[in-house]
Amino acid sequence: MAVEQTISRAGWDELVVVDRSDPEPLHTQLARGLRQAIVDGRVPVGDRLPASRALAAELECSRWVVTEAYAQLAAEGWIEGRTGSATRVRNAGAGGASQPRSAPRQAPVAVRFDLAPGLPDLRAFPRRRWLDAVRVELATLPFDDLRELDPAGDPRLRRAVSAHLGRVRGAVVTADDVLVLPGVRAGVHLVATALRASGAGVIAVEDPGWPRLRDAIRAAGLEPLPVPVDADGLRVDLLPRDGSVRAVVTAPAHQYPTGTVLPPARRAQLVSWAQSVDGVVVEDDYDSEFRYDRRPYGVLQALAPEHGVLLGSVSKTLAPALATGWLVARGEWRARIASALASPIGPGLIDQLALASFVESGQYDRHLRSARLRFRRRRDALLAALAVALPEAEISGSAAGLHLLLRLPGGADPVAVVAAGARRGLRLSAAAPTAVRARSYDACLILGYGNLADAAVGEAVRTLVESVREAAEGAGDPRKARR
């Protein structure tokens, strides 16, 4: 049965209903509900929205859910927020009865430059080759194969994934170890569900880390335990060793959002921890295909296959909309996790077969090689432009993945910079919502460059500088961000 939570505020009607059993992301539900409340006139133009922390506390979700919803509405032109003042409704839309006659209707600002993390180059999606693969698979598929789908995923795709992971990532895996899922979040939810069935109450997670994974853990009925990250990644020495925690979710190949890579000594320490507590390391291998200064480390799972769960997807290599990922587990953990999978939850059969064909034919490897070269050039161009335009900003992160961590110069609030950028058609993300306890990231932005056109790097950075300057001036800081 759906579990519903309402967001209310003194003097307001019920604004929106968020259904945690709905597969649609919470921030999308929240943005849609608030947008409709504005259009309906239940939240008039000029009215204040709750502070992100207050609304997150009332909704019992991460602050990231609220800030993402607010950022989306700001980018569309529905709300605006400035440093030192509340976030307010600026546009009631076509159906808004509360729109003052004197206030002209403002059209949403289209996204011109996408610096938000988490996306590959969507313009480079291999449409023709993918369409060819779909056509061939659909034309040659036996009729009986359309009857039903194996909950673990199509055997052909599982064989293709296992061969790819063994050859490219050094994983210890057979086709029987692979489960086909919609993506990494679904994998974390499945692992958490299996752990809850065995009596576990918590899973350790990186702090800072991807908020949606914490949400997936909570949705399964467990609590995420934040463990700090430093310059070498997860602080393995801070993991409990008394058996109270037997699972940890980590991204050793490229930590989000810090961009650190877990070094060999700490990898060995993490494996030793898992063996000592008879636990499992849930490895998020989300963008490991992109390393620009050296060959990437192989997967951690290979060091102790019986104590590792490996998660991956094509969301960072092809497109998130394909909703195709995998989970690799062996032995006891494979059995536990498979028992929590009552029915197929992965993509449809045709998409699974198209991806299998794409991998088997070598098209996937060729696509990755091309993408790796493109992202390396784009990252270099972005770093060069930032060094000139924002010399006071501190930039960190290994030469890998699809994002950088940028610490803003004094006087600029990242939330205000995100809002100022949205008014200019620049999509940005603040780092603060990724942290539970770590406050040192409150002054940081996460800059993604995967979905940014090469020719737009210079103008995107200039727009970022303008947004930083506006935020600094709005805060009353006499020190202006310098070009």
Order of alpha helices (4+ residues) and beta strands (2+ residues): beta-beta-alpha-alpha-alpha-beta-beta-beta-alpha-alpha-beta-alpha-beta-alpha-beta-beta-beta-alpha-beta-beta-beta-alpha-alpha-alpha-beta-beta-alpha-beta-beta-beta-alpha
